């Protein structure tokens, strides 16, 4: 019997997350045999497209509102290979929990080896987490940049009002923040807001 | 530390009792924090409930029945100890389709009822080259069952003459706007929103089809049901909230609260109208029926095993399960008046419900005899045809 490659379908509106997952699945499944990974991004005309791809495993973002549509389609589908929610198999509840925690749900056609399904899921879970980390690092970088901007503004106001150097302005800010048990950025934000109210204005 | 109970919900007017329990302090009065988790789909709500991420959920009445039987999903022991709402759904068709129906049948007033609207729809559908597509919310929902029942009574086979697709409630109006469906059955406020935007017309309400039908229930896993103290305080808070929500004096406040972005994120006006028993049907028509939706009166909160068996009968009728006495008994056991009565005083009397629109009575005693009255059915297929 010729082994056809395992077909994995990712349904995700988020192209970046799908790309991260796709890459991970390709790399991880090399040892276990060939895989084909497909990605559907928009939900239009979903069923015929799924039928045409004939996937063994469907991975979909847990929050995707199309899940009800998908499940009902599978439920009434009279095709031979009907994917079922992975959670139907009770034997591996730890993996199921981990998947839900990571925010992913999976539909798997009958007859696929359990170990194979688990290895796909493990990759999916770790890639979903990696994507989350990437998101939060991006958020942190963004807010660090914003903090620096606001601190610079506050320094400008102090330099103008007190005729002090930039270093002195920063020391003053830091000391005041420490005394009040606040973050420098937080203090800077109030200072800039207060200055705006009084129309003092620092250098922009 | 204050006990925290997590409840999952889908944004619909019939989550009102949970929202009132939290926002009007009924949960706090019982000494617990009620945290509400908004779900994007019924599949997601079911997963979170079954994996214990939430303690309880606002659920479609047939959902615990399907879960207990393990149909279409993993078998999960769960119970419905409290009814959260009765009525509140409606069937809407696209404005142009409604015009075609009226061209055939004359003015379809609310008083003419669902049977007349069904006949008009069937007449239009038979003249169409392609089958009509209707949206409903989930395979195990009254929306699916009511729509199928209504279509079948008009002589349309829901699995052959029309196409049915599941669509989460908040997306329903958009699918009508995009022309992906010709009509749908959904809970409020989503019918009203289609009507006020001129996209659709309501042709039947759940209160007309099956008066006072159980729509949403509180579902808990059996593990939660075995902690009687937590269950008791939850049910007491919900019962007080349900009485509050039914009182016309509170309808403005309730509507405003439900309209907020963290709950429905929809205009308050049609929500308040519905609570007051008024519904704009489109085409200048309006429904007046105080029982369009309600939460407490007529012993509304007491679960009745017969209602779970009605859902089971619909599942059998449409080939979702094979009929068995064991299955029926298991289904009946999900609606738990005993759990209700362990926490709350039994209602002094349970008033008789008005008959269904087709006057066919449901008898749980002989399911076969009940189902034999219907010509249109879909047999259960154990082995999937290729």
Interface residues (C-beta under 8 A of the other chain):
Chain A: X62 X63 X64 X65 X66 X67 X68 X69 X71 X72 X73 X75 X76 X78 X79 X80 X82 X85 X87 X88 X89 X90 X96 X97 X100 X105
Chain B: X40 X41 X42 X43 X44 X47 X48 X50 X51 X53 X72 X73 X74 X137 X138 X139 X159 X164 X165 X166 X167 X168 X170 X171 X320 X384 X385 X386
